[in-house]
Amino acid sequence: MTENFIQGFKANVGKLARPYLYYVNIVEPTPPVSQKYLVKTTSMPETVIEPIEIPYQGLNLKVASTATYGEWTCTFNVDNDMALRQFFIEWSKNVFDAETHKHGVADDYFGQIDIEMLDAYKTIGTPIYTTQLYGCWPSSVGAIELDYGNKEVATFDVGFNYQYHKETK
């Protein structure tokens, strides 16, 4: 039994997805600009289906309600001219401009993000699974930690809210 498991594992180990092979393609709405980024870290977003409790003969029965989508976060490396950070700052100004106290129109700031897991074996770099986030915008542009003792590349987080996502193979 154990021998069959080990043989099966060895045969399929090459078919396992690698979490470090992915792209993030961000389509900012105005003007429509599509750019692929090699982000430092991120995750595939989660879907939570909220329950509704219905009282029935002294019990609370749980049935499915609507799906909710939490904030999705990416960690980006800081480029030397801060262009990437400025891109997200300008996009977030389209959502709400703190200087003028004006909110943007959703069609002007809703974007799309594609998270592509890549093939590591057959055709390297080809997407094997894609998650598309629709109606998204940057809800937070995080701080850049400054530290004399740190020799790593500087990073910052960007949190995105979105309406829903779709997953395709």
VEXMISE-147192 format. One record per residue: residue in one letter; residue number from 1; x, y, z of N, C-alpha, C, O in turn. Coordinates in steps of 0.1 Angstrom, whole numbers, padded with zeros to 4 digits, m for minus. Layout:
N
+------+------+-------+-------+-------+-------+-------+-------+-------+-------+-------+-------+-------+-------+
| resn | resi |   n_X |   n_Y |   n_Z |  ca_X |  ca_Y |  ca_Z |   c_X |   c_Y |   c_Z |   o_X |   o_Y |   o_Z |
+------+------+-------+-------+-------+-------+-------+-------+-------+-------+-------+-------+-------+-------+
|    a |  NUM |     X |     Y |     Z |     X |     Y |     Z |     X |     Y |     Z |     X |     Y |     Z |
...
+------+------+-------+-------+-------+-------+-------+-------+-------+-------+-------+-------+-------+-------+
//
This chain:
169
+------+------+-------+-------+-------+-------+-------+-------+-------+-------+-------+-------+-------+-------+
| resn | resi |   n_X |   n_Y |   n_Z |  ca_X |  ca_Y |  ca_Z |   c_X |   c_Y |   c_Z |   o_X |   o_Y |   o_Z |
+------+------+-------+-------+-------+-------+-------+-------+-------+-------+-------+-------+-------+-------+
|    m |    1 |  0008 | m0012 |  0000 |  0000 |  0000 |  0000 |  0009 |  0012 |  0000 |  0007 |  0021 | m0008 |
|    t |    2 |  0018 |  0013 |  0009 |  0027 |  0025 |  0010 |  0035 |  0026 | m0003 |  0038 |  0037 | m0007 |
|    e |    3 |  0040 |  0015 | m0008 |  0048 |  0015 | m0021 |  0040 |  0021 | m0032 |  0045 |  0029 | m0040 |
|    n |    4 |  0027 |  0018 | m0033 |  0018 |  0023 | m0044 |  0016 |  0038 | m0042 |  0016 |  0046 | m0052 |
|    f |    5 |  0015 |  0042 | m0030 |  0014 |  0057 | m0027 |  0026 |  0064 | m0031 |  0025 |  0075 | m0038 |
|    i |    6 |  0038 |  0059 | m0028 |  0050 |  0066 | m0031 |  0052 |  0066 | m0046 |  0056 |  0077 | m0052 |
|    q |    7 |  0049 |  0055 | m0053 |  0050 |  0055 | m0068 |  0041 |  0065 | m0074 |  0044 |  0072 | m0084 |
|    g |    8 |  0029 |  0066 | m0069 |  0019 |  0075 | m0074 |  0023 |  0090 | m0072 |  0021 |  0098 | m0080 |
|    f |    9 |  0029 |  0092 | m0060 |  0033 |  0106 | m0057 |  0045 |  0110 | m0066 |  0045 |  0121 | m0071 |
|    k |   10 |  0054 |  0101 | m0068 |  0066 |  0104 | m0077 |  0061 |  0106 | m0091 |  0066 |  0115 | m0098 |
|    a |   11 |  0051 |  0099 | m0096 |  0046 |  0101 | m0110 |  0039 |  0114 | m0111 |  0039 |  0120 | m0122 |
|    n |   12 |  0033 |  0119 | m0101 |  0024 |  0131 | m0102 |  0031 |  0144 | m0096 |  0025 |  0154 | m0097 |
|    v |   13 |  0043 |  0142 | m0091 |  0049 |  0154 | m0084 |  0052 |  0165 | m0095 |  0051 |  0177 | m0091 |
|    g |   14 |  0054 |  0161 | m0107 |  0056 |  0171 | m0117 |  0044 |  0178 | m0122 |  0044 |  0188 | m0129 |
|    k |   15 |  0032 |  0173 | m0118 |  0020 |  0179 | m0122 |  0014 |  0189 | m0111 |  0003 |  0194 | m0113 |
|    l |   16 |  0022 |  0192 | m0101 |  0017 |  0201 | m0090 |  0020 |  0215 | m0094 |  0031 |  0218 | m0099 |
|    a |   17 |  0011 |  0224 | m0091 |  0013 |  0238 | m0094 |  0023 |  0244 | m0084 |  0024 |  0240 | m0073 |
|    r |   18 |  0030 |  0254 | m0089 |  0040 |  0261 | m0081 |  0035 |  0275 | m0077 |  0031 |  0282 | m0086 |
|    p |   19 |  0035 |  0278 | m0064 |  0030 |  0291 | m0060 |  0038 |  0303 | m0064 |  0034 |  0314 | m0062 |
|    y |   20 |  0050 |  0301 | m0069 |  0059 |  0312 | m0073 |  0058 |  0316 | m0088 |  0065 |  0325 | m0092 |
|    l |   21 |  0050 |  0309 | m0095 |  0048 |  0311 | m0110 |  0035 |  0317 | m0112 |  0024 |  0310 | m0114 |
|    y |   22 |  0034 |  0331 | m0113 |  0022 |  0338 | m0116 |  0025 |  0352 | m0121 |  0036 |  0357 | m0119 |
|    y |   23 |  0015 |  0357 | m0128 |  0015 |  0371 | m0132 |  0003 |  0378 | m0126 | m0007 |  0371 | m0123 |
|    v |   24 |  0004 |  0391 | m0124 | m0008 |  0399 | m0121 | m0010 |  0409 | m0132 | m0001 |  0418 | m0134 |
|    n |   25 | m0021 |  0409 | m0139 | m0023 |  0418 | m0150 | m0034 |  0428 | m0145 | m0045 |  0424 | m0142 |
|    i |   26 | m0030 |  0441 | m0145 | m0039 |  0451 | m0140 | m0044 |  0460 | m0151 | m0036 |  0465 | m0159 |
|    v |   27 | m0057 |  0461 | m0153 | m0063 |  0469 | m0163 | m0069 |  0481 | m0156 | m0080 |  0480 | m0151 |
|    e |   28 | m0062 |  0492 | m0156 | m0067 |  0504 | m0150 | m0077 |  0511 | m0160 | m0074 |  0511 | m0172 |
|    p |   29 | m0088 |  0517 | m0155 | m0099 |  0520 | m0164 | m0097 |  0533 | m0173 | m0101 |  0533 | m0184 |
|    t |   30 | m0091 |  0543 | m0168 | m0090 |  0556 | m0175 | m0076 |  0561 | m0176 | m0071 |  0565 | m0166 |
|    p |   31 | m0070 |  0561 | m0188 | m0075 |  0554 | m0200 | m0072 |  0539 | m0198 | m0064 |  0536 | m0189 |
|    p |   32 | m0079 |  0531 | m0205 | m0077 |  0516 | m0203 | m0062 |  0512 | m0206 | m0058 |  0513 | m0218 |
|    v |   33 | m0055 |  0509 | m0196 | m0041 |  0505 | m0197 | m0039 |  0491 | m0191 | m0043 |  0489 | m0179 |
|    s |   34 | m0034 |  0482 | m0198 | m0032 |  0468 | m0193 | m0017 |  0466 | m0191 | m0009 |  0468 | m0200 |
|    q |   35 | m0013 |  0462 | m0179 |  0001 |  0460 | m0176 |  0003 |  0447 | m0167 | m0004 |  0446 | m0157 |
|    k |   36 |  0012 |  0438 | m0171 |  0015 |  0427 | m0163 |  0026 |  0430 | m0153 |  0036 |  0437 | m0157 |
|    y |   37 |  0024 |  0426 | m0141 |  0034 |  0429 | m0130 |  0039 |  0415 | m0124 |  0031 |  0406 | m0122 |
|    l |   38 |  0052 |  0415 | m0121 |  0057 |  0404 | m0113 |  0057 |  0409 | m0098 |  0066 |  0416 | m0094 |
|    v |   39 |  0046 |  0406 | m0092 |  0044 |  0411 | m0078 |  0052 |  0402 | m0069 |  0055 |  0391 | m0072 |
|    k |   40 |  0056 |  0407 | m0057 |  0063 |  0399 | m0047 |  0055 |  0388 | m0041 |  0059 |  0377 | m0041 |
|    t |   41 |  0043 |  0392 | m0036 |  0034 |  0382 | m0030 |  0020 |  0386 | m0032 |  0017 |  0398 | m0033 |
|    t |   42 |  0011 |  0376 | m0033 | m0003 |  0378 | m0034 | m0010 |  0365 | m0031 | m0003 |  0356 | m0026 |
|    s |   43 | m0023 |  0364 | m0033 | m0030 |  0351 | m0031 | m0041 |  0351 | m0041 | m0045 |  0361 | m0047 |
|    m |   44 | m0046 |  0339 | m0043 | m0059 |  0338 | m0051 | m0070 |  0342 | m0041 | m0070 |  0338 | m0030 |
|    p |   45 | m0079 |  0350 | m0046 | m0089 |  0355 | m0036 | m0099 |  0345 | m0032 | m0101 |  0334 | m0038 |
|    e |   46 | m0105 |  0347 | m0020 | m0114 |  0337 | m0015 | m0129 |  0342 | m0017 | m0132 |  0354 | m0019 |
|    t |   47 | m0138 |  0332 | m0017 | m0152 |  0335 | m0018 | m0158 |  0329 | m0005 | m0156 |  0318 | m0002 |
|    v |   48 | m0167 |  0337 |  0001 | m0174 |  0333 |  0013 | m0189 |  0334 |  0010 | m0194 |  0345 |  0007 |
|    i |   49 | m0196 |  0323 |  0012 | m0210 |  0323 |  0010 | m0216 |  0324 |  0024 | m0215 |  0315 |  0032 |
|    e |   50 | m0222 |  0335 |  0026 | m0228 |  0338 |  0040 | m0240 |  0329 |  0042 | m0248 |  0327 |  0033 |
|    p |   51 | m0242 |  0324 |  0054 | m0254 |  0317 |  0058 | m0265 |  0326 |  0063 | m0263 |  0336 |  0068 |
|    i |   52 | m0277 |  0321 |  0061 | m0289 |  0327 |  0067 | m0295 |  0316 |  0077 | m0296 |  0305 |  0072 |
|    e |   53 | m0298 |  0320 |  0089 | m0304 |  0310 |  0098 | m0319 |  0312 |  0098 | m0324 |  0323 |  0100 |
|    i |   54 | m0325 |  0300 |  0096 | m0340 |  0300 |  0096 | m0345 |  0292 |  0107 | m0341 |  0280 |  0108 |
|    p |   55 | m0352 |  0297 |  0116 | m0358 |  0289 |  0128 | m0368 |  0279 |  0123 | m0377 |  0282 |  0115 |
|    y |   56 | m0366 |  0267 |  0127 | m0375 |  0256 |  0123 | m0376 |  0246 |  0134 | m0366 |  0239 |  0137 |
|    q |   57 | m0388 |  0245 |  0141 | m0391 |  0236 |  0151 | m0380 |  0235 |  0162 | m0375 |  0225 |  0166 |
|    g |   58 | m0376 |  0247 |  0166 | m0366 |  0248 |  0177 | m0352 |  0247 |  0173 | m0342 |  0248 |  0181 |
|    l |   59 | m0349 |  0246 |  0160 | m0336 |  0245 |  0154 | m0333 |  0257 |  0145 | m0343 |  0263 |  0140 |
|    n |   60 | m0321 |  0261 |  0144 | m0317 |  0271 |  0134 | m0311 |  0264 |  0122 | m0299 |  0260 |  0123 |
|    l |   61 | m0318 |  0263 |  0111 | m0312 |  0257 |  0099 | m0305 |  0268 |  0091 | m0309 |  0279 |  0089 |
|    k |   62 | m0293 |  0264 |  0087 | m0285 |  0273 |  0079 | m0287 |  0270 |  0064 | m0285 |  0259 |  0060 |
|    v |   63 | m0290 |  0280 |  0057 | m0291 |  0279 |  0042 | m0282 |  0290 |  0036 | m0278 |  0300 |  0042 |
|    a |   64 | m0278 |  0288 |  0023 | m0269 |  0297 |  0017 | m0276 |  0311 |  0013 | m0287 |  0311 |  0010 |
|    s |   65 | m0268 |  0321 |  0015 | m0272 |  0335 |  0011 | m0263 |  0339 |  0000 | m0261 |  0332 | m0010 |
|    t |   66 | m0259 |  0351 |  0000 | m0251 |  0357 | m0010 | m0236 |  0355 | m0008 | m0231 |  0353 |  0003 |
|    a |   67 | m0228 |  0356 | m0019 | m0214 |  0355 | m0018 | m0208 |  0368 | m0014 | m0213 |  0379 | m0019 |
|    t |   68 | m0198 |  0368 | m0006 | m0191 |  0381 | m0003 | m0176 |  0379 | m0007 | m0171 |  0368 | m0006 |
|    y |   69 | m0169 |  0390 | m0010 | m0156 |  0390 | m0014 | m0148 |  0400 | m0006 | m0151 |  0412 | m0006 |
|    g |   70 | m0138 |  0396 |  0001 | m0130 |  0405 |  0010 | m0120 |  0412 |  0002 | m0119 |  0411 | m0011 |
|    e |   71 | m0113 |  0421 |  0009 | m0102 |  0428 |  0002 | m0091 |  0419 | m0003 | m0087 |  0409 |  0004 |
|    w |   72 | m0086 |  0421 | m0015 | m0075 |  0413 | m0020 | m0062 |  0422 | m0020 | m0063 |  0434 | m0024 |
|    t |   73 | m0051 |  0416 | m0016 | m0039 |  0424 | m0014 | m0027 |  0419 | m0022 | m0026 |  0407 | m0024 |
|    c |   74 | m0020 |  0428 | m0028 | m0007 |  0425 | m0035 |  0004 |  0432 | m0028 |  0003 |  0444 | m0024 |
|    t |   75 |  0016 |  0426 | m0028 |  0028 |  0433 | m0023 |  0037 |  0435 | m0035 |  0041 |  0426 | m0042 |
|    f |   76 |  0041 |  0448 | m0037 |  0049 |  0452 | m0049 |  0063 |  0456 | m0044 |  0064 |  0462 | m0033 |
|    n |   77 |  0073 |  0453 | m0052 |  0086 |  0459 | m0050 |  0086 |  0473 | m0054 |  0079 |  0477 | m0064 |
|    v |   78 |  0093 |  0482 | m0047 |  0094 |  0496 | m0050 |  0104 |  0498 | m0061 |  0116 |  0494 | m0059 |
|    d |   79 |  0100 |  0504 | m0072 |  0110 |  0508 | m0083 |  0117 |  0521 | m0079 |  0111 |  0529 | m0071 |
|    n |   80 |  0128 |  0523 | m0084 |  0137 |  0534 | m0080 |  0131 |  0548 | m0082 |  0134 |  0557 | m0075 |
|    d |   81 |  0122 |  0549 | m0093 |  0116 |  0562 | m0095 |  0102 |  0563 | m0089 |  0095 |  0573 | m0092 |
|    m |   82 |  0098 |  0553 | m0082 |  0085 |  0553 | m0075 |  0073 |  0554 | m0085 |  0062 |  0558 | m0081 |
|    a |   83 |  0075 |  0550 | m0097 |  0064 |  0551 | m0107 |  0053 |  0542 | m0104 |  0041 |  0546 | m0106 |
|    l |   84 |  0056 |  0530 | m0100 |  0045 |  0520 | m0097 |  0036 |  0525 | m0085 |  0024 |  0525 | m0086 |
|    r |   85 |  0043 |  0530 | m0075 |  0035 |  0536 | m0063 |  0027 |  0548 | m0068 |  0015 |  0549 | m0064 |
|    q |   86 |  0032 |  0556 | m0076 |  0025 |  0568 | m0081 |  0013 |  0564 | m0089 |  0003 |  0571 | m0089 |
|    f |   87 |  0015 |  0553 | m0097 |  0004 |  0548 | m0105 | m0008 |  0545 | m0096 | m0020 |  0549 | m0099 |
|    f |   88 | m0006 |  0538 | m0085 | m0017 |  0534 | m0076 | m0022 |  0547 | m0068 | m0034 |  0547 | m0065 |
|    i |   89 | m0014 |  0556 | m0065 | m0018 |  0568 | m0058 | m0028 |  0576 | m0067 | m0038 |  0581 | m0063 |
|    e |   90 | m0024 |  0577 | m0080 | m0032 |  0585 | m0090 | m0046 |  0577 | m0092 | m0056 |  0584 | m0093 |
|    w |   91 | m0045 |  0564 | m0093 | m0057 |  0556 | m0094 | m0066 |  0558 | m0082 | m0078 |  0560 | m0084 |
|    s |   92 | m0061 |  0558 | m0070 | m0069 |  0560 | m0058 | m0075 |  0574 | m0058 | m0085 |  0576 | m0052 |
|    k |   93 | m0068 |  0584 | m0064 | m0073 |  0598 | m0064 | m0086 |  0598 | m0073 | m0094 |  0607 | m0071 |
|    n |   94 | m0087 |  0589 | m0083 | m0099 |  0588 | m0091 | m0111 |  0583 | m0083 | m0122 |  0586 | m0086 |
|    v |   95 | m0108 |  0576 | m0072 | m0118 |  0570 | m0063 | m0123 |  0582 | m0054 | m0135 |  0585 | m0053 |
|    f |   96 | m0113 |  0588 | m0047 | m0116 |  0599 | m0038 | m0103 |  0608 | m0037 | m0093 |  0603 | m0034 |
|    d |   97 | m0105 |  0620 | m0041 | m0094 |  0630 | m0040 | m0095 |  0638 | m0027 | m0104 |  0645 | m0025 |
|    a |   98 | m0085 |  0635 | m0019 | m0085 |  0642 | m0005 | m0084 |  0657 | m0006 | m0088 |  0664 |  0003 |
|    e |   99 | m0077 |  0662 | m0016 | m0076 |  0677 | m0018 | m0088 |  0684 | m0021 | m0091 |  0694 | m0016 |
|    t |  100 | m0096 |  0678 | m0030 | m0109 |  0684 | m0034 | m0121 |  0679 | m0027 | m0132 |  0684 | m0028 |
|    h |  101 | m0119 |  0667 | m0020 | m0130 |  0660 | m0013 | m0141 |  0656 | m0023 | m0153 |  0656 | m0020 |
|    k |  102 | m0137 |  0652 | m0035 | m0147 |  0647 | m0045 | m0145 |  0632 | m0047 | m0134 |  0627 | m0048 |
|    h |  103 | m0156 |  0625 | m0048 | m0157 |  0611 | m0051 | m0158 |  0610 | m0066 | m0164 |  0617 | m0073 |
|    g |  104 | m0151 |  0599 | m0072 | m0152 |  0597 | m0086 | m0164 |  0589 | m0090 | m0171 |  0584 | m0081 |
|    v |  105 | m0166 |  0588 | m0102 | m0177 |  0580 | m0108 | m0172 |  0566 | m0110 | m0161 |  0564 | m0115 |
|    a |  106 | m0180 |  0556 | m0106 | m0175 |  0542 | m0106 | m0170 |  0538 | m0120 | m0159 |  0531 | m0120 |
|    d |  107 | m0176 |  0542 | m0131 | m0171 |  0538 | m0144 | m0157 |  0543 | m0147 | m0150 |  0538 | m0155 |
|    d |  108 | m0153 |  0554 | m0140 | m0140 |  0560 | m0142 | m0129 |  0554 | m0133 | m0117 |  0556 | m0136 |
|    y |  109 | m0133 |  0546 | m0123 | m0122 |  0540 | m0115 | m0123 |  0525 | m0114 | m0114 |  0518 | m0108 |
|    f |  110 | m0134 |  0519 | m0118 | m0135 |  0504 | m0118 | m0125 |  0498 | m0128 | m0125 |  0502 | m0140 |
|    g |  111 | m0117 |  0489 | m0123 | m0107 |  0482 | m0132 | m0110 |  0467 | m0132 | m0119 |  0463 | m0126 |
|    q |  112 | m0100 |  0460 | m0138 | m0101 |  0446 | m0138 | m0087 |  0441 | m0135 | m0077 |  0447 | m0139 |
|    i |  113 | m0086 |  0430 | m0128 | m0073 |  0424 | m0124 | m0074 |  0409 | m0128 | m0083 |  0402 | m0124 |
|    d |  114 | m0064 |  0404 | m0135 | m0063 |  0390 | m0139 | m0051 |  0384 | m0131 | m0039 |  0390 | m0132 |
|    i |  115 | m0053 |  0374 | m0124 | m0042 |  0367 | m0117 | m0040 |  0354 | m0124 | m0049 |  0345 | m0125 |
|    e |  116 | m0028 |  0352 | m0130 | m0026 |  0340 | m0138 | m0015 |  0331 | m0132 | m0004 |  0335 | m0130 |
|    m |  117 | m0019 |  0319 | m0129 | m0009 |  0308 | m0125 | m0003 |  0303 | m0137 | m0011 |  0300 | m0147 |
|    l |  118 |  0010 |  0301 | m0137 |  0017 |  0297 | m0150 |  0021 |  0283 | m0149 |  0024 |  0277 | m0139 |
|    d |  119 |  0022 |  0277 | m0161 |  0027 |  0263 | m0163 |  0042 |  0262 | m0161 |  0049 |  0271 | m0166 |
|    a |  120 |  0046 |  0253 | m0153 |  0060 |  0251 | m0150 |  0067 |  0240 | m0158 |  0079 |  0237 | m0157 |
|    y |  121 |  0059 |  0232 | m0166 |  0064 |  0220 | m0172 |  0063 |  0219 | m0187 |  0073 |  0218 | m0194 |
|    k |  122 |  0051 |  0220 | m0192 |  0049 |  0217 | m0207 |  0053 |  0230 | m0215 |  0063 |  0229 | m0222 |
|    t |  123 |  0045 |  0240 | m0214 |  0048 |  0253 | m0221 |  0050 |  0263 | m0210 |  0041 |  0270 | m0206 |
|    i |  124 |  0063 |  0265 | m0206 |  0066 |  0273 | m0194 |  0061 |  0288 | m0197 |  0064 |  0293 | m0208 |
|    g |  125 |  0055 |  0293 | m0187 |  0050 |  0307 | m0188 |  0036 |  0308 | m0194 |  0031 |  0319 | m0194 |
|    t |  126 |  0030 |  0297 | m0197 |  0016 |  0298 | m0203 |  0006 |  0297 | m0191 |  0008 |  0288 | m0182 |
|    p |  127 | m0004 |  0305 | m0191 | m0014 |  0305 | m0180 | m0021 |  0291 | m0179 | m0026 |  0287 | m0190 |
|    i |  128 | m0022 |  0285 | m0168 | m0029 |  0273 | m0166 | m0042 |  0275 | m0158 | m0051 |  0267 | m0159 |
|    y |  129 | m0043 |  0286 | m0151 | m0055 |  0290 | m0144 | m0056 |  0305 | m0142 | m0046 |  0311 | m0138 |
|    t |  130 | m0067 |  0311 | m0144 | m0068 |  0325 | m0143 | m0080 |  0329 | m0134 | m0091 |  0323 | m0135 |
|    t |  131 | m0078 |  0338 | m0125 | m0089 |  0344 | m0117 | m0090 |  0359 | m0121 | m0080 |  0366 | m0121 |
|    q |  132 | m0102 |  0363 | m0125 | m0104 |  0377 | m0129 | m0113 |  0384 | m0119 | m0123 |  0379 | m0115 |
|    l |  133 | m0108 |  0395 | m0114 | m0115 |  0404 | m0105 | m0121 |  0415 | m0113 | m0114 |  0422 | m0120 |
|    y |  134 | m0134 |  0417 | m0111 | m0142 |  0427 | m0119 | m0146 |  0438 | m0109 | m0149 |  0436 | m0098 |
|    g |  135 | m0147 |  0450 | m0115 | m0151 |  0462 | m0108 | m0142 |  0465 | m0096 | m0147 |  0468 | m0085 |
|    c |  136 | m0129 |  0464 | m0098 | m0120 |  0466 | m0087 | m0113 |  0480 | m0087 | m0112 |  0486 | m0097 |
|    w |  137 | m0109 |  0484 | m0075 | m0102 |  0497 | m0073 | m0093 |  0495 | m0061 | m0095 |  0487 | m0052 |
|    p |  138 | m0082 |  0504 | m0061 | m0073 |  0503 | m0050 | m0080 |  0510 | m0037 | m0082 |  0522 | m0038 |
|    s |  139 | m0082 |  0502 | m0027 | m0088 |  0508 | m0015 | m0078 |  0512 | m0005 | m0081 |  0519 |  0005 |
|    s |  140 | m0066 |  0507 | m0006 | m0055 |  0512 |  0003 | m0041 |  0510 | m0004 | m0039 |  0500 | m0011 |
|    v |  141 | m0033 |  0520 | m0003 | m0019 |  0520 | m0008 | m0011 |  0521 |  0005 | m0010 |  0531 |  0012 |
|    g |  142 | m0004 |  0510 |  0008 |  0003 |  0508 |  0021 |  0016 |  0516 |  0022 |  0021 |  0522 |  0012 |
|    a |  143 |  0021 |  0516 |  0034 |  0033 |  0523 |  0037 |  0045 |  0516 |  0032 |  0045 |  0504 |  0029 |
|    i |  144 |  0056 |  0523 |  0030 |  0069 |  0517 |  0027 |  0077 |  0518 |  0039 |  0080 |  0529 |  0044 |
|    e |  145 |  0081 |  0507 |  0045 |  0089 |  0507 |  0057 |  0104 |  0511 |  0054 |  0110 |  0505 |  0044 |
|    l |  146 |  0109 |  0520 |  0061 |  0123 |  0525 |  0059 |  0131 |  0521 |  0071 |  0127 |  0522 |  0083 |
|    d |  147 |  0143 |  0514 |  0069 |  0150 |  0509 |  0080 |  0165 |  0508 |  0076 |  0168 |  0501 |  0066 |
|    y |  148 |  0174 |  0514 |  0083 |  0188 |  0514 |  0080 |  0194 |  0499 |  0080 |  0203 |  0496 |  0073 |
|    g |  149 |  0188 |  0491 |  0089 |  0193 |  0478 |  0091 |  0188 |  0468 |  0081 |  0193 |  0456 |  0081 |
|    n |  150 |  0179 |  0471 |  0072 |  0173 |  0462 |  0063 |  0180 |  0463 |  0049 |  0181 |  0474 |  0044 |
|    k |  151 |  0185 |  0452 |  0044 |  0192 |  0452 |  0031 |  0183 |  0447 |  0020 |  0187 |  0445 |  0008 |
|    e |  152 |  0170 |  0444 |  0023 |  0161 |  0439 |  0013 |  0155 |  0450 |  0004 |  0157 |  0462 |  0007 |
|    v |  153 |  0149 |  0446 | m0007 |  0143 |  0456 | m0016 |  0130 |  0461 | m0009 |  0123 |  0453 | m0003 |
|    a |  154 |  0128 |  0474 | m0010 |  0116 |  0480 | m0003 |  0103 |  0475 | m0010 |  0103 |  0473 | m0022 |
|    t |  155 |  0093 |  0474 | m0002 |  0080 |  0469 | m0007 |  0069 |  0477 | m0002 |  0070 |  0485 |  0008 |
|    f |  156 |  0057 |  0476 | m0008 |  0045 |  0482 | m0003 |  0033 |  0474 | m0007 |  0034 |  0467 | m0017 |
|    d |  157 |  0023 |  0474 |  0001 |  0010 |  0466 | m0002 |  0000 |  0475 | m0008 | m0001 |  0487 | m0005 |
|    v |  158 | m0008 |  0470 | m0017 | m0020 |  0476 | m0022 | m0032 |  0467 | m0020 | m0031 |  0455 | m0025 |
|    g |  159 | m0042 |  0472 | m0014 | m0054 |  0464 | m0011 | m0064 |  0468 | m0022 | m0066 |  0480 | m0024 |
|    f |  160 | m0071 |  0459 | m0027 | m0082 |  0461 | m0037 | m0095 |  0456 | m0032 | m0096 |  0445 | m0027 |
|    n |  161 | m0106 |  0464 | m0034 | m0119 |  0459 | m0033 | m0125 |  0456 | m0047 | m0120 |  0463 | m0056 |
|    y |  162 | m0134 |  0447 | m0048 | m0139 |  0444 | m0061 | m0153 |  0439 | m0059 | m0158 |  0435 | m0048 |
|    q |  163 | m0161 |  0438 | m0070 | m0175 |  0434 | m0070 | m0176 |  0418 | m0069 | m0184 |  0413 | m0061 |
|    y |  164 | m0169 |  0411 | m0078 | m0169 |  0397 | m0078 | m0157 |  0392 | m0086 | m0150 |  0400 | m0093 |
|    h |  165 | m0155 |  0379 | m0086 | m0144 |  0373 | m0094 | m0149 |  0360 | m0101 | m0158 |  0354 | m0097 |
|    k |  166 | m0142 |  0357 | m0112 | m0145 |  0345 | m0120 | m0132 |  0338 | m0122 | m0122 |  0343 | m0125 |
|    e |  167 | m0133 |  0325 | m0121 | m0121 |  0316 | m0122 | m0123 |  0307 | m0135 | m0133 |  0301 | m0137 |
|    t |  168 | m0112 |  0307 | m0143 | m0113 |  0299 | m0155 | m0100 |  0291 | m0157 | m0089 |  0295 | m0152 |
|    k |  169 | m0101 |  0279 | m0163 | m0089 |  0271 | m0166 | m0084 |  0275 | m0180 | m0074 |  0269 | m0184 |
+------+------+-------+-------+-------+-------+-------+-------+-------+-------+-------+-------+-------+-------+
//
